[in-house]
Amino acid sequence: MDQENLPLPPDADADAWRQRLVSYYQQNAPTKVKMVNSSMMSKYEGRYSALYANLIKKYGPPGAPIAQPVSAAAPSSGKKSVADFAPEFQALIAKATPSLPPRTTTTVVTDKAGDATNGLETSTFTVCARVRPLLGDEVGGAGENFAAVVAGPRIPGDGGAKAYTEQMLLCAPKVGITGKPKIEQAEFNYDYVFGADSENEEIYALTCKPLLERALNGQVGVVFAYGQTGSGKTHTMNGLMDGLIDSELFSPATEVTFSYLEILGDDIGDCLEGVGGQAKPGVKIGEMLDGSIGTRGLSTKTCANPGELRALVEKAKASRSTAATSRNDTSSRSHGAGIITCKDLATGIEGKLYVIDLAGSERAADSKNHDAKRMAETKLINASLSALKECIRARTMASQPGQGGIHVPYRRSKLTLLMKDVFDIGCTRLCSTVVMTACSPLALDVAHTGNTLKYSAPLRVALRRGTGAKLQRDKLDPALWSVAETLAYLTEAHPNLPDPETFLGGLPGVHLCALPEKEFYTRAAAVGAPVEVAKEVYLGVWTHISDAKTRKRRPNGSIITPEEEEQDRLRLIREKEEKAAIWAEREKHMRSEF
Ligand SMILES: Nc1ncnc2c1ncn2[C@@H]1O[C@H](COP(=O)(O)OP(=O)(O)OP(=O)(O)O)[C@@H](O)[C@H]1O
């Protein structure tokens, strides 16, 4: 064996591994040498030998490359294909790409959380898309390796019902029947769109920082990345995690803990207790008697400072299951969920942040070379992604008037069960979710990227400011109470609260509902009420919020009262009995005719 291919010692450092990987790619996949970058080195820190083994599986032993399947087959008929017109398409796409003005809105996540015109929305979604840059041999590459997905216009809102929107443009290259190149452009609306030149720091500030603020207030923040394999999900999630580590998460008033699990179907592993690059299996996720989500067999580590959290995140990354797939040499083959809890040491109330890196979806063409194990993996990944899609769709629909009876099937997969706070209409904490749609820029991938965008764009519910008048006002919804109505409620429903006026401090219902649990405790203590009373008031308010969220409405927004519901039920019974009597009568006549 050549000197350069001899096994590296177990304690070889990152530089030695970088040289080894470069030398390996030069021998077996020379066009991919540029893939050995700082992002790859950090993703695989601590488990370079696993990466090397994955590459050997895909590209063969050093110096003996295995031929790779060709992804875009050249046409045999002599008819011109997209690849033949690459420069023309690039010119057309450059013409369609707008130059972007600076953003006018940078507070979408917080604005959504506070959008209470139609009653308080307990779970809000901010839906974003990011397209990664061209990488390695894609740059100036041949065939359909040019960028056909670009950040489109930013459309300012009017401060009223019309929402602020950013667009992702999908420019599908087509060769017309006349043999001329043309692009079919489709626009997809998002809250934020991040182009190929966007940086993780900017994305953190706009999307993840507001979630952290929410978690520090005892509430729940969730961010997850969805998209095709190799589209940049892990790159983005790692960037957001780095942002969180260096944030205001740590303070003497807060205790921070961290857990990391990986999910593949019903198999759940603890990545902080992993050995030999593999997560420790046997973690269970389930619902507790009080409806909260509990885990068994999952370790939770306390971290006193950013350095400790960073070390745990690196350890978790080192245990995640990865493989070299046809589209990504460093593909994650499981869903990875980092859970950060921040406990207020004064009140004991805990906020939570979930940072979820989903496994990538694959095109049928990309999975055709998989072995049976990888095929089974792909099936499990796709099943849980489809459960996630259904849950988000049902949950956003359930927020619309007249849709109270919608079922959100979050128990269908372990992934959605873990995210119960996002989907449960009766949850007792506010929850903000950021969906990050990761897109490949390649023309080769436009069909798959189109599906990804079609999946995620409709999840966005635009801010509905100014449209509240269309709904019949729900007198029992605390989020709609005036200061006087809120005070009347506290006085009547909570006689044990000594001084409701001071407790309320002049807040209208919507502001009372948005207070974190710990603030109820602080306010109760200030008026001399015990913790039990604070808890009773908090749960009382939240019972009203949940009832208001599930109140039955007609599609026109009017409320169906319990009395009307009862009348409807009795009417249906009466109609059924009348029909049965008519049928009995007919049958009697039919019998007598024979
Ligand atoms: N915005 C970006 N800037 C620079 N490099 C990027 C960016 N996004 C992704 N990459 C690079 O692209 C490659 C694939 O990205 P990544 O592993 O994050 O994809 P993924 O969507 O997580 O894939 P999979 O689902 O297969 O795990 C990596 O080498 C990564 O470093």
The ligand as a Tripos MOL2 file, in Angstrom:
@<TRIPOS>MOLECULE
LIG
   31    33     1     0     0
SMALL
NO_CHARGES

@<TRIPOS>ATOM
      1 N1        -25.1540   27.4150    2.9120 N.pl3     1 LIG1
      2 C1        -24.0970   26.6140    2.6990 C.ar      1 LIG1
      3 N2        -22.8770   27.1140    2.5330 N.ar      1 LIG1
      4 C2        -21.7970   26.3120    2.3140 C.ar      1 LIG1
      5 N3        -21.8550   24.9580    2.2610 N.ar      1 LIG1
      6 C3        -23.0470   24.3860    2.4370 C.ar      1 LIG1
      7 C4        -24.2440   25.1760    2.6610 C.ar      1 LIG1
      8 N4        -25.2730   24.3270    2.7890 N.ar      1 LIG1
      9 C5        -24.7820   23.0950    2.6480 C.ar      1 LIG1
     10 N5        -23.4420   23.1110    2.4380 N.ar      1 LIG1
     11 C6        -22.5720   21.9300    2.2150 C.3       1 LIG1
     12 O1        -23.3290   21.0190    1.4220 O.3       1 LIG1
     13 C7        -23.0780   19.6730    1.8050 C.3       1 LIG1
     14 C8        -24.3930   18.9930    2.1660 C.3       1 LIG1
     15 O2        -24.9900   19.7110    3.2270 O.3       1 LIG1
     16 P1        -25.6550   19.0210    4.4920 P.3       1 LIG1
     17 O3        -24.8850   17.8300    4.9400 O.co2     1 LIG1
     18 O4        -25.9420   20.0910    5.4580 O.co2     1 LIG1
     19 O5        -26.9910   18.5270    3.7800 O.3       1 LIG1
     20 P2        -28.2350   17.7940    4.4390 P.3       1 LIG1
     21 O6        -29.4360   18.4370    3.8470 O.co2     1 LIG1
     22 O7        -28.1180   17.7880    5.9090 O.co2     1 LIG1
     23 O8        -28.0950   16.3570    3.8440 O.3       1 LIG1
     24 P3        -28.6250   14.9410    4.4210 P.3       1 LIG1
     25 O9        -30.0990   15.0140    4.4740 O.co2     1 LIG1
     26 O10       -28.1400   13.9770    3.3900 O.co2     1 LIG1
     27 O11       -27.9670   14.7850    5.7410 O.co2     1 LIG1
     28 C9        -22.1190   19.7490    2.9880 C.3       1 LIG1
     29 O12       -20.8120   19.5450    2.4930 O.3       1 LIG1
     30 C10       -22.2760   21.1790    3.4900 C.3       1 LIG1
     31 O13       -21.0930   21.6410    4.0770 O.3       1 LIG1
@<TRIPOS>BOND
     1     1     2 1
     2     2     3 ar
     3     2     7 ar
     4     3     4 ar
     5     4     5 ar
     6     5     6 ar
     7     6     7 ar
     8     6    10 ar
     9     7     8 ar
    10     8     9 ar
    11     9    10 ar
    12    10    11 1
    13    11    12 1
    14    11    30 1
    15    12    13 1
    16    13    14 1
    17    13    28 1
    18    14    15 1
    19    15    16 1
    20    16    17 2
    21    16    18 1
    22    16    19 1
    23    19    20 1
    24    20    21 2
    25    20    22 1
    26    20    23 1
    27    23    24 1
    28    24    25 2
    29    24    26 1
    30    24    27 1
    31    28    29 1
    32    28    30 1
    33    30    31 1
@<TRIPOS>SUBSTRUCTURE
     1 LIG1         1 GROUP 0 **** ****
